[in-house]
Amino acid sequence: MKKVFITLSAEDQVKLDQIRADKDPQKALDFLVKVIAAKIDKQQKSRMAHNVISLD
């Protein structure tokens, strides 16, 4: 699997800081699924779309 780089918006960075301060495992999991995993999925789908070879 290739390395993935993501960027977080200022709002997401604030949310991440709040999760770290609160040490709330449920909020951490929600953030991971809703923000981080979603960004990774989007990036991987974009990468796959660029790797499609036309057979025409």
N, CA, C and O of each residue as an XYZ file, in Angstrom:
224
protein
N       0.846     -1.177      0.000
C       0.000      0.000      0.000
C       0.894      1.244      0.000
O       1.892      1.311      0.717
N       0.517      2.210     -0.808
C       1.296      3.441     -0.903
C       0.997      4.372      0.260
O      -0.041      4.270      0.915
N       1.934      5.281      0.499
C       1.721      6.296      1.535
C       0.610      7.238      1.098
O       0.415      7.492     -0.091
N      -0.104      7.744      2.078
C      -1.203      8.669      1.814
C      -0.962      9.930      2.632
O      -0.652      9.864      3.822
N      -1.105     11.058      1.992
C      -0.987     12.340      2.681
C      -2.347     13.022      2.640
O      -2.980     13.118      1.588
N      -2.780     13.489      3.792
C      -4.059     14.195      3.849
C      -3.836     15.556      4.497
O      -2.866     15.779      5.222
N      -4.754     16.439      4.213
C      -4.719     17.749      4.863
C      -5.986     17.896      5.690
O      -7.054     17.409      5.319
N      -5.844     18.567      6.798
C      -6.992     18.827      7.660
C      -7.326     20.307      7.603
O      -6.439     21.160      7.645
N      -8.589     20.593      7.508
C      -9.031     21.982      7.543
C      -8.771     22.533      8.941
O      -8.507     21.778      9.877
N      -8.846     23.819      9.071
C      -8.667     24.444     10.388
C      -9.708     23.910     11.367
O      -9.406     23.675     12.537
N     -10.928     23.719     10.886
C     -12.006     23.193     11.729
C     -11.679     21.763     12.201
O     -11.874     21.427     13.370
N     -11.184     20.935     11.280
C     -10.822     19.566     11.648
C      -9.646     19.540     12.629
O      -9.591     18.681     13.509
N      -8.720     20.466     12.480
C      -7.596     20.538     13.409
C      -8.075     20.903     14.819
O      -7.573     20.373     15.810
N      -9.043     21.805     14.895
C      -9.607     22.174     16.196
C     -10.309     20.967     16.812
O     -10.150     20.697     18.002
N     -11.086     20.238     16.004
C     -11.770     19.046     16.495
C     -10.763     18.024     17.010
O     -10.967     17.420     18.063
N      -9.686     17.833     16.270
C      -8.655     16.882     16.680
C      -8.004     17.309     17.993
O      -7.762     16.475     18.866
N      -7.725     18.579     18.133
C      -7.154     19.090     19.386
C      -8.116     18.875     20.553
O      -7.690     18.530     21.656
N      -9.415     19.079     20.312
C     -10.414     18.869     21.369
C     -10.484     17.394     21.771
O     -10.608     17.070     22.952
N     -10.404     16.517     20.791
C     -10.424     15.076     21.070
C      -9.202     14.688     21.891
O      -9.302     13.915     22.844
N      -8.058     15.224     21.518
C      -6.835     14.908     22.262
C      -6.914     15.420     23.693
O      -6.461     14.748     24.619
N      -7.478     16.587     23.876
C      -7.595     17.155     25.224
C      -8.617     16.381     26.059
O      -8.385     16.115     27.238
N      -9.741     16.021     25.448
C     -10.810     15.316     26.161
C     -10.501     13.839     26.376
O     -11.025     13.207     27.293
N      -9.645     13.304     25.516
C      -9.319     11.866     25.549
C     -10.587     11.016     25.489
O     -10.746     10.043     26.225
N     -11.484     11.418     24.585
C     -12.766     10.742     24.411
C     -12.640      9.715     23.283
O     -12.546     10.093     22.115
N     -12.636      8.416     23.619
C     -12.436      7.398     22.583
C     -13.548      7.357     21.532
O     -13.273      7.070     20.367
N     -14.786      7.635     21.913
C     -15.875      7.605     20.935
C     -15.751      8.748     19.937
O     -15.954      8.552     18.739
N     -15.419      9.941     20.424
C     -15.216     11.070     19.511
C     -14.022     10.814     18.602
O     -14.038     11.183     17.428
N     -12.983     10.179     19.149
C     -11.798      9.863     18.346
C     -12.158      8.894     17.223
O     -11.744      9.087     16.080
N     -12.926      7.857     17.543
C     -13.343      6.891     16.527
C     -14.232      7.552     15.481
O     -14.059      7.321     14.285
N     -15.173      8.363     15.920
C     -16.046      9.074     14.979
C     -15.228      9.952     14.031
O     -15.484      9.976     12.827
N     -14.253     10.667     14.570
C     -13.403     11.539     13.751
C     -12.600     10.696     12.763
O     -12.462     11.063     11.596
N     -12.084      9.593     13.224
C     -11.288      8.717     12.365
C     -12.112      8.203     11.197
O     -11.651      8.202     10.056
N     -13.313      7.772     11.479
C     -14.177      7.213     10.434
C     -14.711      8.300      9.514
O     -14.637      8.174      8.292
N     -15.248      9.367     10.096
C     -15.922     10.393      9.300
C     -14.972     11.323      8.554
O     -15.287     11.781      7.455
N     -13.818     11.602      9.138
C     -12.911     12.579      8.520
C     -11.709     11.897      7.875
O     -11.503     12.007      6.667
N     -10.924     11.198      8.675
C      -9.676     10.627      8.168
C      -9.940      9.533      7.128
O      -9.414      9.596      6.017
N     -10.743      8.542      7.479
C     -11.008      7.442      6.544
C     -11.683      7.950      5.271
O     -11.386      7.472      4.177
N     -12.576      8.901      5.411
C     -13.256      9.460      4.238
C     -12.260     10.141      3.305
O     -12.362     10.001      2.086
N     -11.305     10.871      3.855
C     -10.289     11.535      3.032
C      -9.393     10.506      2.349
O      -9.030     10.674      1.185
N      -9.038      9.450      3.062
C      -8.194      8.404      2.479
C      -8.941      7.692      1.362
O      -8.376      7.455      0.294
N     -10.205      7.347      1.591
C     -11.008      6.691      0.557
C     -11.104      7.563     -0.690
O     -10.938      7.079     -1.810
N     -11.369      8.828     -0.493
C     -11.495      9.748     -1.629
C     -10.193      9.816     -2.411
O     -10.202      9.817     -3.642
N      -9.080      9.871     -1.703
C      -7.778      9.950     -2.367
C      -7.473      8.664     -3.133
O      -6.958      8.717     -4.250
N      -7.785      7.519     -2.544
C      -7.532      6.248     -3.217
C      -8.406      6.088     -4.449
O      -7.939      5.588     -5.472
N      -9.667      6.503     -4.373
C     -10.550      6.427     -5.535
C     -10.054      7.325     -6.654
O     -10.116      6.965     -7.830
N      -9.564      8.493     -6.278
C      -9.020      9.414     -7.270
C      -7.780      8.813     -7.925
O      -7.587      8.932     -9.135
N      -6.956      8.178     -7.125
C      -5.732      7.553     -7.640
C      -6.087      6.416     -8.594
O      -5.449      6.262     -9.636
N      -7.094      5.623     -8.251
C      -7.510      4.516     -9.113
C      -8.074      5.042    -10.423
O      -7.827      4.457    -11.478
N      -8.818      6.124    -10.376
C      -9.403      6.693    -11.588
C      -8.316      7.167    -12.558
O      -8.489      7.106    -13.775
N      -7.213      7.632    -12.013
C      -6.112      8.083    -12.862
C      -5.304      6.921    -13.427
O      -4.559      7.100    -14.391
N      -5.439      5.744    -12.848
C      -4.685      4.585    -13.305
C      -5.458      3.718    -14.298
O      -4.952      2.685    -14.736
N      -6.660      4.117    -14.652
C      -7.471      3.341    -15.592
C      -6.887      3.500    -16.993
O      -6.586      4.608    -17.437
N      -6.738      2.385    -17.667
C      -6.173      2.393    -19.022
C      -7.296      2.181    -20.012
O      -8.095      1.257    -19.866
N      -7.357      3.023    -21.006
C      -8.377      2.892    -22.045
C      -7.944      1.817    -23.025
O      -6.788      1.778    -23.447
N      -8.884      0.934    -23.387
C      -8.600     -0.148    -24.341
C      -9.151      0.148    -25.714
O      -9.261     -0.758    -26.541
N      -9.500      1.387    -25.979
C     -10.062      1.760    -27.297
C      -9.008      1.772    -28.355
O      -9.302      2.062    -29.515
